């Protein structure tokens, strides 16, 4: 299953709908830097790689915009350790 990750700037979230429920990454944006605060996957959906797909989709959108991100979320910090290709878009 491939997630369609969308960005809702008004609500400050990247999100995907999985079986009628929302998985999301909440953020605050300042200029062209997304501060990625929290990753949430509904309990019933956990353990299926949804968070990883959500983070991948969000980071790819950020990179395509030429924007940068701050990985405040502990899950995203861990994700970056195993996916170093995304580190280049991290804000210093």
N, CA, C and O atoms as a MOPAC input file, in Angstrom:
PM7 MOZYME 1SCF
protein

 N      0.84200 1    -1.18900 1     0.00000 1
 C      0.00000 1     0.00000 1     0.00000 1
 C      0.88500 1     1.24900 1     0.00000 1
 O      1.82100 1     1.36300 1     0.79200 1
 N      0.57900 1     2.16000 1    -0.88200 1
 C      1.32600 1     3.40400 1    -0.95800 1
 C      0.42500 1     4.55100 1    -0.49700 1
 O     -0.70800 1     4.69500 1    -0.95600 1
 N      0.94800 1     5.35000 1     0.40700 1
 C      0.15500 1     6.45300 1     0.94700 1
 C      0.24100 1     7.67900 1     0.04900 1
 O      1.28600 1     7.96100 1    -0.53600 1
 N     -0.85800 1     8.39800 1    -0.05400 1
 C     -0.86300 1     9.70200 1    -0.70200 1
 C     -0.75400 1    10.74000 1     0.41300 1
 O     -1.72100 1    11.00200 1     1.12900 1
 N      0.43100 1    11.32400 1     0.54800 1
 C      0.68700 1    12.28500 1     1.61500 1
 C      0.35200 1    13.68100 1     1.10600 1
 O      0.85300 1    14.12000 1     0.07100 1
 N     -0.50300 1    14.36400 1     1.85100 1
 C     -0.93600 1    15.71300 1     1.47600 1
 C     -0.43500 1    16.70500 1     2.51800 1
 O     -0.13800 1    16.33300 1     3.65400 1
 N     -0.34500 1    17.96900 1     2.12100 1
 C      0.10000 1    19.02600 1     3.01900 1
 C     -1.04300 1    20.01700 1     3.21600 1
 O     -1.56600 1    20.56700 1     2.24700 1
 N     -1.42800 1    20.24500 1     4.46400 1
 C     -2.44200 1    21.23700 1     4.79900 1
 C     -1.74600 1    22.34500 1     5.59100 1
 O     -1.63100 1    22.27000 1     6.81400 1
 N     -1.28200 1    23.37400 1     4.87400 1
 C     -0.52100 1    24.44100 1     5.53200 1
 C     -1.35400 1    25.19400 1     6.55800 1
 O     -0.82800 1    25.61900 1     7.58600 1
 N     -2.65000 1    25.36600 1     6.29500 1
 C     -3.50400 1    26.07900 1     7.26100 1
 C     -3.55500 1    25.33700 1     8.59800 1
 O     -3.51300 1    25.95000 1     9.66500 1
 N     -3.64700 1    24.01400 1     8.52000 1
 C     -3.72100 1    23.20400 1     9.74400 1
 C     -2.33500 1    22.82800 1    10.27000 1
 O     -2.22100 1    22.30600 1    11.37900 1
 N     -1.28000 1    23.08600 1     9.49100 1
 C      0.07900 1    22.76900 1     9.92700 1
 C      0.32400 1    21.27800 1    10.02500 1
 O      0.80900 1    20.78200 1    11.04200 1
 N     -0.02100 1    20.55800 1     8.94300 1
 C      0.19900 1    19.10900 1     8.99700 1
 C      0.39000 1    18.52200 1     7.60000 1
 O     -0.20100 1    18.98100 1     6.62300 1
 N      1.22300 1    17.50800 1     7.54100 1
 C      1.25900 1    16.58000 1     6.41900 1
 C      0.39500 1    15.41600 1     6.87300 1
 O      0.48000 1    15.00400 1     8.03000 1
 N     -0.43300 1    14.87700 1     5.99100 1
 C     -1.33000 1    13.81600 1     6.44400 1
 C     -1.66700 1    12.85100 1     5.31600 1
 O     -1.48900 1    13.14200 1     4.13300 1
 N     -2.15900 1    11.69600 1     5.73100 1
 C     -2.67200 1    10.69100 1     4.80500 1
 C     -3.84100 1    10.01000 1     5.49700 1
 O     -3.84100 1     9.83400 1     6.71500 1
 N     -4.83000 1     9.63200 1     4.71000 1
 C     -5.98100 1     8.92500 1     5.25800 1
 C     -5.78400 1     7.43600 1     5.00900 1
 O     -5.56800 1     7.00500 1     3.87600 1
 N     -5.86200 1     6.65600 1     6.08700 1
 C     -5.66500 1     5.20800 1     6.02000 1
 C     -6.90600 1     4.55600 1     6.61300 1
 O     -7.19200 1     4.69600 1     7.80300 1
 N     -7.63900 1     3.84000 1     5.76200 1
 C     -8.86200 1     3.16600 1     6.21200 1
 C     -9.75600 1     4.12000 1     7.01300 1
 O    -10.26600 1     3.76600 1     8.07600 1
 N     -9.93300 1     5.32600 1     6.48600 1
 C    -10.83600 1     6.29200 1     7.08400 1
 C    -10.27600 1     7.05700 1     8.27500 1
 O    -10.97000 1     7.89700 1     8.84900 1
 N     -9.03400 1     6.77900 1     8.65500 1
 C     -8.43200 1     7.47500 1     9.78500 1
 C     -7.21400 1     8.27100 1     9.32000 1
 O     -6.56400 1     7.91500 1     8.33700 1
 N     -6.91800 1     9.34500 1    10.03400 1
 C     -5.83200 1    10.22500 1     9.62300 1
 C     -4.53600 1     9.92800 1    10.37600 1
 O     -4.49800 1     9.89800 1    11.60600 1
 N     -3.48200 1     9.70900 1     9.59800 1
 C     -2.12400 1     9.67400 1    10.12900 1
 C     -1.51400 1    11.01800 1     9.75100 1
 O     -1.76000 1    11.52100 1     8.65400 1
 N     -0.71200 1    11.61200 1    10.65600 1
 C     -0.25000 1    12.96000 1    10.35900 1
 C      1.10000 1    13.27600 1    11.00200 1
 O      1.53400 1    12.63700 1    11.96000 1
 N      1.73600 1    14.29000 1    10.42800 1
 C      2.91000 1    14.91800 1    11.03200 1
 C      2.52600 1    16.37700 1    11.24800 1
 O      2.23100 1    17.09800 1    10.29400 1
 N      2.53200 1    16.79900 1    12.48800 1
 C      2.19600 1    18.18300 1    12.80200 1
 C      3.46300 1    19.02100 1    12.72300 1
 O      4.53900 1    18.57900 1    13.12600 1
 N      3.32700 1    20.23300 1    12.20000 1
 C      4.49700 1    21.10100 1    12.07900 1
 C      4.14700 1    22.56200 1    12.28700 1
 O      2.98300 1    22.96000 1    12.23500 1
 N      5.18600 1    23.35000 1    12.52500 1
 C      5.09300 1    24.80400 1    12.49000 1
 C      6.05900 1    25.24300 1    11.40500 1
 O      7.16400 1    24.71000 1    11.30700 1
 N      5.66100 1    26.19800 1    10.59900 1
 C      6.50000 1    26.64700 1     9.49300 1
 C      6.92400 1    28.08200 1     9.72400 1
 O      6.10300 1    28.94800 1    10.02900 1
 N      8.21200 1    28.32100 1     9.57400 1
 C      8.76000 1    29.66500 1     9.70400 1
 C      9.62000 1    29.92000 1     8.47000 1
 O     10.66400 1    29.29000 1     8.30000 1
 N      9.19100 1    30.83200 1     7.61600 1
 C      9.90200 1    31.04800 1     6.35100 1
 C      9.82500 1    29.78300 1     5.52400 1
 O      8.73200 1    29.30400 1     5.22200 1
 N     10.97600 1    29.23400 1     5.15200 1
 C     10.97100 1    27.98700 1     4.36900 1
 C     11.44800 1    26.80400 1     5.20300 1
 O     11.94000 1    25.81600 1     4.65900 1
 N     11.30300 1    26.90300 1     6.53200 1
 C     11.70800 1    25.80300 1     7.41100 1
 C     10.47800 1    25.22200 1     8.10600 1
 O      9.73200 1    25.93000 1     8.78300 1
 N     10.28800 1    23.91200 1     7.91900 1
 C      9.22200 1    23.18400 1     8.60100 1
 C      9.79700 1    22.59200 1     9.88600 1
 O     10.73900 1    21.80100 1     9.83000 1
 N      9.25000 1    22.95800 1    11.03300 1
 C      9.64100 1    22.33100 1    12.28900 1
 C      8.68300 1    21.16400 1    12.50300 1
 O      7.52700 1    21.35900 1    12.88000 1
 N      9.16900 1    19.96200 1    12.26000 1
 C      8.33500 1    18.75400 1    12.33400 1
 C      8.24200 1    18.33500 1    13.80000 1
 O      9.20900 1    17.84300 1    14.38000 1
 N      7.06600 1    18.53900 1    14.38600 1
 C      6.88800 1    18.43400 1    15.83000 1
 C      6.47000 1    17.04900 1    16.31100 1
 O      6.96700 1    16.56800 1    17.32900 1
 N      5.56300 1    16.41000 1    15.58500 1
 C      4.93100 1    15.20100 1    16.13100 1
 C      4.40000 1    14.33300 1    14.99900 1
 O      3.73500 1    14.82100 1    14.08500 1
 N      4.69900 1    13.04900 1    15.07200 1
 C      4.15600 1    12.08100 1    14.11200 1
 C      3.10000 1    11.25400 1    14.84300 1
 O      3.34800 1    10.74000 1    15.93400 1
 N      1.92900 1    11.13000 1    14.23400 1
 C      0.84000 1    10.36800 1    14.84900 1
 C      0.24800 1     9.39600 1    13.84100 1
 O     -0.08900 1     9.77200 1    12.71900 1
 N      0.12700 1     8.13200 1    14.25800 1
 C     -0.56000 1     7.10500 1    13.47700 1
 C     -1.60400 1     6.48800 1    14.40300 1
 O     -1.28000 1     6.11300 1    15.53000 1
 N     -2.86700 1     6.37500 1    13.94000 1
 C     -3.89700 1     5.75600 1    14.79300 1
 C     -3.44800 1     4.37300 1    15.27400 1
 O     -2.79400 1     3.62700 1    14.54600 1
 N     -3.81000 1     4.05500 1    16.50100 1
 C     -3.34000 1     2.82400 1    17.13900 1
 C     -3.57100 1     1.57800 1    16.27700 1
 O     -2.70200 1     0.71100 1    16.18300 1
 N     -4.74300 1     1.49900 1    15.65400 1
 C     -5.06500 1     0.30300 1    14.85300 1
 C     -4.16500 1     0.17600 1    13.61900 1
 O     -4.03700 1    -0.91100 1    13.05500 1
 N     -3.54400 1     1.27600 1    13.20000 1
 C     -2.73800 1     1.28500 1    11.97900 1
 C     -1.24600 1     1.09700 1    12.25400 1
 O     -0.45900 1     0.97200 1    11.31500 1
 N     -0.85400 1     1.07500 1    13.50200 1
 C      0.57000 1     1.01500 1    13.84200 1
 C      1.16200 1    -0.33800 1    13.50300 1
 O      0.47000 1    -1.35700 1    13.50300 1
 N      2.46000 1    -0.33100 1    13.21500 1
 C      3.16200 1    -1.57500 1    12.91500 1
 C      3.07300 1    -1.99900 1    11.46400 1
 O      3.45400 1    -3.12000 1    11.12700 1
 N      2.57400 1    -1.12200 1    10.59000 1
 C      2.42200 1    -1.45000 1     9.17100 1
 C      3.25600 1    -0.55500 1     8.26400 1
 O      3.03900 1    -0.53100 1     7.05200 1
 N      4.21000 1     0.18300 1     8.83600 1
 C      5.08300 1     1.03300 1     8.03600 1
 C      4.45400 1     2.35100 1     7.61200 1
 O      4.99300 1     3.04700 1     6.75100 1
 N      3.32100 1     2.69900 1     8.20800 1
 C      2.61700 1     3.91900 1     7.80900 1
 C      3.40900 1     5.15700 1     8.19600 1
 O      3.53000 1     6.08700 1     7.40000 1
 N      3.95300 1     5.18000 1     9.41400 1
 C      4.72600 1     6.35500 1     9.84600 1
 C      5.91600 1     6.57300 1     8.91500 1
 O      6.21300 1     7.70800 1     8.54100 1
 N      6.58900 1     5.50000 1     8.54400 1
 C      7.74400 1     5.61900 1     7.64400 1
 C      7.33400 1     6.19400 1     6.28300 1
 O      8.01400 1     7.06800 1     5.74600 1
 N      6.23300 1     5.70400 1     5.73500 1
 C      5.75500 1     6.24000 1     4.44700 1
 C      5.33600 1     7.70400 1     4.57500 1
 O      5.56700 1     8.50700 1     3.67100 1
 N      4.72200 1     8.03800 1     5.70000 1
 C      4.27400 1     9.40700 1     5.94400 1
 C      5.47300 1    10.35700 1     6.00900 1
 O      5.46900 1    11.42200 1     5.39100 1
 N      6.49400 1     9.95700 1     6.76300 1
 C      7.69500 1    10.79000 1     6.88300 1
 C      8.39400 1    10.91200 1     5.53000 1
 O      8.81000 1    12.00300 1     5.14200 1
 N      8.52100 1     9.80300 1     4.81900 1
 C      9.15800 1     9.83300 1     3.49600 1
 C      8.41800 1    10.81100 1     2.57900 1
 O      9.04100 1    11.64500 1     1.92300 1
 N      7.09000 1    10.70300 1     2.53900 1
 C      6.29300 1    11.58200 1     1.68100 1
 C      6.43500 1    13.04500 1     2.05900 1
 O      6.54400 1    13.90700 1     1.18700 1
 N      6.43500 1    13.33200 1     3.36300 1
 C      6.56500 1    14.71800 1     3.82600 1
 C      7.94300 1    15.27500 1     3.47400 1
 O      8.05500 1    16.39200 1     2.96900 1
 N      8.98800 1    14.49600 1     3.74200 1
 C     10.34700 1    14.99100 1     3.47200 1
 C     10.58000 1    15.18300 1     1.98100 1
 O     11.27700 1    16.11400 1     1.57900 1
 N     10.00500 1    14.31300 1     1.15300 1
 C     10.15700 1    14.47700 1    -0.29500 1
 C      9.45400 1    15.75600 1    -0.76000 1
 O      9.97500 1    16.46500 1    -1.62000 1
 N      8.28500 1    16.05800 1    -0.20400 1
 C      7.59400 1    17.30800 1    -0.56700 1
 C      8.40900 1    18.52500 1    -0.13300 1
 O      8.51800 1    19.50100 1    -0.87600 1
 N      8.97500 1    18.46300 1     1.06300 1
 C      9.79300 1    19.57600 1     1.55900 1
 C     10.98900 1    19.78900 1     0.63200 1
 O     11.30300 1    20.92400 1     0.27000 1
 N     11.65000 1    18.70800 1     0.25100 1
 C     12.81100 1    18.81400 1    -0.64400 1
 C     12.41200 1    19.36800 1    -2.00900 1
 O     13.12400 1    20.20200 1    -2.56900 1
 N     11.27900 1    18.91300 1    -2.55000 1
 C     10.83200 1    19.41000 1    -3.86800 1
 C     10.57200 1    20.91000 1    -3.84500 1
 O     10.77400 1    21.59100 1    -4.85000 1
 N     10.12500 1    21.42400 1    -2.71100 1
 C      9.87800 1    22.86600 1    -2.57500 1
 C     11.17000 1    23.64500 1    -2.42600 1
 O     11.16900 1    24.87200 1    -2.52700 1
 N     12.27700 1    22.94500 1    -2.18700 1
 C     13.52500 1    23.62100 1    -1.88600 1
 C     13.53000 1    24.16700 1    -0.46200 1
 O     14.33900 1    25.02900 1    -0.12200 1
 N     12.62000 1    23.65800 1     0.36700 1
 C     12.52900 1    24.08200 1     1.76700 1
 C     13.42600 1    23.18800 1     2.62300 1
 O     14.07900 1    22.27100 1     2.12500 1
 N     13.43600 1    23.48200 1     3.91600 1
 C     14.24400 1    22.70700 1     4.85400 1
 C     13.35200 1    22.28000 1     6.02100 1
 O     12.21600 1    22.73700 1     6.14800 1
 N     13.88500 1    21.39600 1     6.87400 1
 C     13.08600 1    20.94400 1     8.01300 1
 C     13.94600 1    20.82500 1     9.25500 1
 O     15.16000 1    20.63500 1     9.19200 1
 N     13.27400 1    20.94200 1    10.37900 1
 C     13.87300 1    20.74300 1    11.70100 1
 C     13.21500 1    19.49600 1    12.28600 1
 O     12.00100 1    19.49100 1    12.49100 1
 N     13.98500 1    18.43200 1    12.56400 1
 C     13.37000 1    17.19600 1    13.05900 1
 C     13.17100 1    17.20500 1    14.57900 1
 O     13.91300 1    16.54100 1    15.30300 1
 N     12.18000 1    17.94900 1    15.06300 1
 C     11.91900 1    17.99300 1    16.50900 1
 C     11.27900 1    16.70100 1    17.01800 1
 O     11.43500 1    16.34900 1    18.18700 1
 N     10.56800 1    16.00400 1    16.15000 1
 C      9.87500 1    14.76300 1    16.52600 1
 C     10.88800 1    13.62200 1    16.72300 1
 O     11.70900 1    13.37200 1    15.84100 1
 N     10.83700 1    12.92900 1    17.87300 1
 C     11.76400 1    11.81700 1    18.11000 1
 C     11.68400 1    10.72200 1    17.04100 1
 O     12.70600 1    10.13400 1    16.68600 1
 N     10.48300 1    10.44100 1    16.52400 1
 C     10.36400 1     9.41900 1    15.47900 1
 C     11.15300 1     9.83100 1    14.24400 1
 O     11.85300 1     9.01200 1    13.64800 1
 N     11.04000 1    11.09200 1    13.86300 1
 C     11.73600 1    11.56900 1    12.65900 1
 C     13.24500 1    11.58500 1    12.89300 1
 O     14.01200 1    11.31200 1    11.97000 1
 N     13.68200 1    11.90000 1    14.10900 1
 C     15.10800 1    11.83900 1    14.42100 1
 C     15.63700 1    10.41700 1    14.20400 1
 O     16.71100 1    10.22800 1    13.63500 1
 N     14.88100 1     9.43400 1    14.65800 1
 C     15.27200 1     8.04000 1    14.45600 1
 C     15.24400 1     7.64800 1    12.99100 1
 O     16.12800 1     6.93100 1    12.52000 1
 N     14.23100 1     8.11400 1    12.26600 1
 C     14.09200 1     7.83200 1    10.83600 1
 C     15.33000 1     8.32400 1    10.08300 1
 O     15.83200 1     7.63400 1     9.19600 1
 N     15.82100 1     9.51000 1    10.43500 1
 C     16.96900 1    10.08600 1     9.73300 1
 C     18.23700 1     9.26900 1     9.93100 1
 O     19.11900 1     9.27700 1     9.07300 1
 N     18.33700 1     8.56800 1    11.04800 1
 C     19.51600 1     7.72400 1    11.29100 1
 C     19.57700 1     6.57300 1    10.30200 1
 O     20.66100 1     6.12700 1     9.92700 1
 N     18.40900 1     6.08700 1     9.87700 1
 C     18.38600 1     4.95800 1     8.93900 1
 C     18.10300 1     5.39600 1     7.50400 1
 O     18.12300 1     4.56700 1     6.59400 1
 N     17.84100 1     6.68300 1     7.28900 1
 C     17.59400 1     7.22300 1     5.95100 1
 C     18.40800 1     8.50800 1     5.78000 1
 O     17.83800 1     9.59200 1     5.65200 1
 N     19.74300 1     8.38800 1     5.77600 1
 C     20.58500 1     9.59000 1     5.76600 1
 C     20.43800 1    10.44700 1     4.50300 1
 O     20.87000 1    11.59900 1     4.48600 1
 N     19.83500 1     9.89500 1     3.45600 1
 C     19.67300 1    10.66700 1     2.21900 1
 C     18.80700 1    11.91400 1     2.42600 1
 O     18.85700 1    12.83800 1     1.61500 1
 N     18.01800 1    11.94800 1     3.49800 1
 C     17.15000 1    13.09800 1     3.75200 1
 C     17.82500 1    14.16800 1     4.61500 1
 O     17.30400 1    15.27500 1     4.75200 1
 N     18.98400 1    13.83900 1     5.19700 1
 C     19.65200 1    14.76200 1     6.11600 1
 C     20.00100 1    16.09000 1     5.45700 1
 O     20.01900 1    17.12500 1     6.12300 1
 N     20.28100 1    16.07200 1     4.15000 1
 C     20.74800 1    17.30700 1     3.49100 1
 C     19.71400 1    18.41900 1     3.54000 1
 O     20.07400 1    19.59200 1     3.43800 1
 N     18.43700 1    18.08300 1     3.69300 1
 C     17.40400 1    19.12100 1     3.76900 1
 C     17.14500 1    19.56900 1     5.19600 1
 O     16.31300 1    20.44400 1     5.43200 1
 N     17.85900 1    18.96800 1     6.15600 1
 C     17.66600 1    19.35700 1     7.55800 1
 C     18.26000 1    20.74300 1     7.78500 1
 O     19.34900 1    21.04600 1     7.29800 1
 N     17.54400 1    21.57200 1     8.52000 1
 C     18.02000 1    22.92200 1     8.84000 1
 C     19.12600 1    22.79400 1     9.89700 1
 O     19.04800 1    21.94900 1    10.78900 1
 N     20.12900 1    23.62100 1     9.78500 1
 C     21.25600 1    23.56500 1    10.74400 1
 C     20.86200 1    24.19400 1    12.06600 1
 O     21.67200 1    24.24100 1    12.99200 1

